[in-house]
Amino acid sequence: MITLILLIIKDILKTRLYRGNSLLKALTAIFVSMFSLCSAQPVFPRADAGQSAKKITREAIPYLVRTENKDNIRGQILHFNPDADLTKYPLLEYSVNTERIVPLKVGEQVPDDIMDLPLRIVNDTYGRDSITLRELSSGKMLVLDFWATWCAPCLASMQKWKELGPKYKDHVQAVGLMLDYDYKAELTANKNGWNSPQLVGPEVYLLNAYFCGTPVTGPSAWIRNGKLAGITDAKVDARPILEKMISGEISAVPDKYMWKSPF
């Protein structure tokens, strides 16, 4: 960067002074160029800026979510889970950098970059391996259920959506977002007979922090008409909320059902 600035200074001085411009004009041009260089940086969501100024893209995910290869424990994993497909789902461990993510507030519109972010899908009826939140919603309410295999209330919540699915399938799409090793999503869904789509990968950790404000399992984020309509706890009975939303009586999750972050 310093070398580049010096070259620009040299070029500007040579050009501007040769043309008879004053030294003041030449120095002004130098500082304008330096300021432009400092400003021309990639912009990602910044917590200290109070807003997400640039789009979140798949290319930006490594900046927001760290990935660590855990292939060294492959033998241990296969010993306890011989059916795990570690070729299809490599052993990767994800950790989100919350300082670089500005959480969405309830009532706010979900930005297009989040709605159209490619996500890895498991257990899809149509055999797709990538999908977006916009495609998943498709005119319905979308419920993002964040779960992990070691979270009993989470598993119960996913089972709840399995039971509610047949009755409310025309109005709501429940989706599991698995916060654990990727291979577990397919195994767990097959074991429990879940027919709901499951999302895995670093993008799930991004969405978890983006909607819930912190890495956490259990809450479910409700998206209605493109807005974050509320966040419920894993133990909440979703029926009353669904009935009132479908009838048009309410447009957001009532406060009494809202998840309260302990953090």
RAMOZI-V981245 format. One record per helix or strand of 2 or more residues. SS is the DSSP state (hx for helix, st for strand). FROM is the first residue (numbers start at 1). LEN is the number of residues. If there is no record, write none. Layout:
BEGIN
SS&FROM&LEN + SS&FROM&LEN
END
This chain:
BEGIN
hx&2&17 + hx&23&17 + hx&47&3 + hx&58&7 + st&65&5 + hx&71&10 + st&92&5 + hx&98&3 + hx&112&4 + st&119&4 + st&130&2 + hx&133&5 + st&141&7 + hx&152&17 + st&172&7 + hx&183&10 + st&198&3 + hx&202&11 + st&220&5 + st&227&6 + hx&239&9 + hx&255&3
END
